[in-house]
């Protein structure tokens, strides 16, 4: 579908790529990381093979959540269900949230036909 003039970001906009370089670097590091001498929390050798780092991190977050760590619980909830919608408030923090009663889409003709005279 061709891009409509004035729709969305300007042509050549690079905003979407800003976070991508960091994500790509982290993904690469997680895939390549290995530590044959890693020692687990129990003091026993627990080598991390290439490609296991992200699984180990995820397992640790789950363990922390099961032990009652609220940050870990929140992280799991946000990743599985998405972050909860944030209330839109008026002036300052003490203001009541704005309540939207109705959202309406109105289609307007840009160049209406001239009336017959």
C-alpha positions, -999 to +999 in steps of 0.1 A: +000+000+000+015+034-010+023+058+018-001+087+020+016+122+021+016+135+057+008+101+072+032+089+099+068+097+102+087+115+075+104+095+048+138+083+060+129+085+097+153+063+117+134+064+151+126+027+149+162+017+145+174+036+177+167+007+201+174-020+176+212-018+177+212-023+215+187-052+212+208-068+185+240-065+205+223-080+236+209-109+215+243-116+200+260-115+234+234-138+249+237-163+221+275-163+222+280-162+260+295-193+276+312-198+309+326-233+315+337-224+350+304-209+362+295-218+397+258-219+407+242-204+437+246-237+456+284-235+451+284-264+426+300-261+392+272-253+367+288-246+333+269-223+309+271-236+274+268-213+243+231-204+238+220-211+273+225-176+289+189-163+282+174-196+294+194-193+326+183-157+331+147-166+326+149-195+350+164-172+376+136-146+372+110-174+377+129-186+408+130-151+422+092-147+415+084-179+433+104-167+463+082-136+465+103-110+446+077-085+435+099-070+407+104-105+392+066-111+395+059-078+378+084-085+350+068-119+343+033-104+343+044-075+320+061-099+295+032-124+294+002-100+296+017-067+286+020-036+307-013-024+322-027+007+305-016+039+322-044+063+333-044+097+315-047+124+341-055+160+338-033+186+356-011+172+383-007+138+400-037+144+423-061+151+395-088+126+386-082+105+355-098+119+323-130+099+315-137+094+279-174+089+272-173+084+235-148+082+206-162+091+173-147+089+138-159+116+114-151+113+077-149+146+060-145+151+022-115+172+015-129+186-017-167+185-016-185+190-049-196+226-056-233+231-052-254+235-084-264+272-089 
